[in-house]
Amino acid sequence: MRKHSKMLILLFGLVLVLALTGMAQQKQADETVTCVVGGETIKKSEAKATYEYKGKTYYFCCDGCKDAFVKNPEKYTQKKAEEGQMHAHAHTEEGQMHAHGEEDGTVVDPVCGMKVKKSEAKATYEYKGKTYYFCMEDCMEKFKKDPEKYAKKAEEMVTCPVSGEEIKRSEASGSYEYNGKTYYFCCPNCKEKFVKDPEKYTKKKGNGEPAAQASCASCAKKKTQ
């Protein structure tokens, strides 16, 4: 009888331990964290990617944020508190679009300048070790006829209409077409500002400077470097 009671106690103890372990795991999964790149608050269980750096695990809202972090972790682990959310997320073109440019799998067709999701590209072509993505096969064919011309175009310097910063076309954080012209941006915040009020940024001063300068921390930091 005593042996049977001991077995029941042990079994109950095992069930209790498993239940407590499950609850702890669920609590940890539901714990919210902040994506150090995008500034978005997410549940650990819903993080799209993770990365361990100097003994600490970082959680990201998308693969693009992880890629940006891996390229320069110090930039995001040492940024000031007031810059903690400088890369605001948006989810539609009216101001809520997901604005990660190439980081979220969006690139620029080097022939026509159209923004293309890598997963939705109609054609791709590798040139000098780099893969180019196209919105249609016609663009790819044009590229193949004169790859140097379009590869060079991708490296052309363009001006962010919001901050006034000079950037490589291929390194733009996003692009947006307005009145038949494609604009390129140095950071997601600039694109968001432009989409909300394009007229404000397309009207230039007499000296050719942008009509308004961006106040986002990311731009301010770049200009001081």
N, C-alpha and C positions, 0 to 999 in steps of 0.2 A: 504493500500500500504506500509506504514511504517512497519507494523507488518510483512508483507511478506519479506521486505528487511532485517529486523532484523533476521528472520529465515534463510535467505540465508547466512547472515554474520556468524551466529552461526554454520551453517552447514559447511561452508567453513573453519571456525576456527577449528572445530572438525577434519575435513579431514586433515588439515595441521598438527595438533598435532599428529595424528596417523601416518602420513607420516614421520614426524621428529623422532617420537619414533621408528618406524621401521628402519629408517636409523641409529639411534644411536645403536640399538640392533645389526644390521648387522655389524656396525663398530667394536663393542665390540667383536662380534663373530670372526671377521677376524683379531683381534689383536693377534700378535704373542707373545708367552711366551716360557720360557725355562724349560724343565723338569729338576728339581733339582737333580735327580738321574742319568739319562742317559745323560744329557747335550744337548739333542736334541731340536732344535727350532721347535715349532709346533703352529698351530693356535688354539685359545681357542675352536673354534667350532669343531676341529678335535681331541681334547684331548680324550684319551681313558678312563681316570679316573681323578677325582679331590678329594682333601682332604683339609679340613679347619683345620688350626693349629694356635693357638694364634691369632685368628681374621683375618688371611690371608688365602686366597684360593690358593692352589698349583695345578698345572696342570701336568699331566703325559702322556708320550708317550705310555705307556702300563700298564696293571694291575700289572705286576711284579714290575715296578718302584714304584707304589703306595704302594704295600705290603712292599717293602724294606724301604720306607719312614716312614710308619706307625710303623714299628718295632723300628726305631731309628730316629725320626725326628730331634733331635738336631744335629746328625751327618751331616745331609745335609743342615740344616739352618745356621750352624755356620762354615762350611768349608771355607777355605781361597779362595781368588779369583783365585789363580793359580791352585786350585784343582777343579774349577767349572765344568770342562768338563773331569774329570778323567775317567769316564766310557763311553768311545767312543762306538757308536753303529756301527754295521756292519750288512750287510744283505745277504751275501752269504758266503760259506765256503772258498772262495778265498780271503777273507779279508773284505767282506761286509755282513757276516752273522749276524743275530741278536743274540748277545752274552750275554743273561741274565741268562743262566743256569736255575736253578729251578725257578727263578723269573718270567720267561716268560712262565711257565707251562711245562718246560722240566726237567725231573728227570733221575736218573740213575737206571737201572734195577739192583737190588742188587745181582742177580745170575750171569748174564753174563757181567755186566758192560756197557751194551749198553745204549746210551742216548735215552730216550723215551719221546715223548710229552704226557702229561697226557691225552689229548683228543684222542690220537691215541693208547693208551695202549691196548694191546689185552686182558689183565687180570689185576685185582687188588686183593689185599688181605690185610685185617687189622690184625695187630698183636701188642698187647700191646698198643692199642690206636693210632697206626700210620698206615697210608695206604701206601702200597708199590705197585709200578706199574711195569708191566712186558711187555717185547717186544713180548712174546708169552706165550701160556698156559703151555708149557713144563717148562718154567722157574718158573712159579707160582707153579706148582706141585712139583718141586725140593725144592722150598722155604717152602712149606707146610710140607714136610717130615722132614725138619730140620730148622725151622725158626730162632732159636737162632744163628745158624752158620752164616746164611746170614745177619741177623740183625746186628750181630757183625761186619761182613765184611763191612757193610754200614758205620759203625762208625770207621773203621780203619783209621789211619793217613796216608796220602799220601803227597808227596812233589810236589809242583808246579814246573815244569821243567824250568820255566822262572825266577821266583823270588826266588825260593829256600825255600819258606815258607811252613811249615807243616800245613796241614788242614785235617779236617775230610772228608772222601770220600763223605759222604752224604751232606756236606755243600759246596762242590765245586761249583764255579760259572759257571762251564761248563766242558765238557770233549771232547776229540778228539782222534780218533784212528789213529795211524801211524805205519806202518810196523808191524801190528798185535798186537800192544800194546796200551792200553788205557791210556791217560794222563789226569790228573785232574788239574784244575787251580784255583788260589785264587781270581782272578778277571777277568772281561771281557777283559781288555786290554792285560793281559798275554796270554789269549787264542788267541786273534787276532795276537799278535806278533808271537806266536808259529806256527799258521797256515800259516803265510806268509813265514816263514823260519824254518821248523821243524828240519832240519839238524843242524842248529846253536845251538839248545837247547837240542838235543839228544846226542850230543858229549860231554861227561863229562871230567872234569879235573881229574887228578890222585887222588885227595882227595875226589872225589865223588860229588863235588860241581857242580851246574849248569854251563854250559859253558859260559853263559852270564847272568848278573843280570838285572832284569826289572828296568826301570827308571820311571815307571808310579807313579803318586802321591799317588794312593791308596795303593800300596805296601809299599812305603816309610812311609806313615802314620801308617800302621799296625806295621811296625818294630820298630816304636818309642813308641808304646803304651805298 
